Amino acid sequence: MNEFCEIMHKSGLPPMAVMRLAARSIGMIYREVADAHSGPEACPCGWRPNEVVDVEVLGMALMTACERCQVRDLRHMRIAGTA
């Protein structure tokens, strides 16, 4: 979160622009890893990229991470401010 705020502060970009850049970076990392696991010189680990399925899995992981968890125990709630 600190890095995110620092990027917004230094660049002047709004939050969603920074989020899009972060998502684009993840996509570029996926592409590089997928390329390293494709073709005749592919990594021997056995993983083979399936872009449609892989992007769906990454999208679901993002959606799951974005869901707000309801906390019923006050001891585990995030502090929102000071009184």
C-alpha positions in Angstrom: 0.0 0.0 0.0 2.9 2.4 0.8 4.3 1.9 -2.7 0.9 2.3 -4.3 0.4 5.7 -2.5 4.0 6.7 -3.3 3.4 6.1 -7.0 0.2 8.1 -7.0 1.9 10.9 -5.1 4.9 11.0 -7.4 3.0 10.5 -10.7 -0.2 12.4 -9.9 -2.2 9.5 -11.4 -5.6 8.6 -9.9 -5.9 5.2 -8.1 -7.5 3.3 -11.0 -4.8 4.4 -13.4 -2.2 3.0 -11.1 -4.3 -0.2 -10.7 -4.4 -0.5 -14.5 -0.7 -0.2 -14.6 -0.3 -2.9 -12.0 -2.7 -5.2 -13.8 -0.7 -4.6 -17.1 2.5 -5.5 -15.3 1.0 -8.8 -14.1 -0.1 -9.4 -17.7 3.4 -8.7 -19.0 4.9 -11.1 -16.4 2.4 -13.8 -17.5 3.3 -13.3 -21.1 7.0 -13.6 -20.3 6.5 -16.8 -18.2 4.2 -18.3 -20.8 6.7 -17.6 -23.6 9.4 -19.3 -21.5 7.2 -22.4 -21.3 6.3 -22.6 -25.0 8.0 -23.9 -28.1 10.9 -26.2 -28.7 13.1 -24.5 -26.0 10.3 -24.6 -23.4 11.1 -24.9 -19.7 11.2 -28.6 -18.8 9.0 -28.2 -15.6 5.9 -29.5 -17.5 3.7 -26.4 -17.2 2.1 -25.4 -20.5 0.3 -22.1 -20.7 -3.4 -22.1 -21.7 -4.0 -18.4 -22.1 -7.8 -18.5 -21.9 -7.9 -20.7 -18.7 -4.9 -18.9 -17.1 -6.3 -15.4 -17.6 -9.6 -16.6 -16.2 -7.8 -18.0 -13.1 -5.9 -14.8 -12.6 -9.1 -12.8 -13.0 -10.9 -14.9 -10.4 -7.9 -14.5 -8.0 -8.2 -10.7 -8.5 -12.0 -10.8 -7.8 -11.5 -13.0 -4.8 -8.8 -10.7 -3.4 -11.1 -7.6 -4.0 -14.0 -9.1 -2.0 -14.6 -7.5 1.4 -14.6 -10.0 4.2 -17.2 -9.5 6.9 -15.6 -9.6 10.3 -17.9 -10.4 13.1 -15.4 -10.3 15.9 -14.3 -6.8 17.0 -10.9 -8.1 17.9 -10.2 -8.8 14.3 -11.7 -5.7 12.7 -9.4 -3.2 11.0 -9.0 0.1 12.8 -10.7 2.8 10.8 -9.5 5.9 12.7 -9.1 7.4 16.2 -11.7 8.6 18.6 
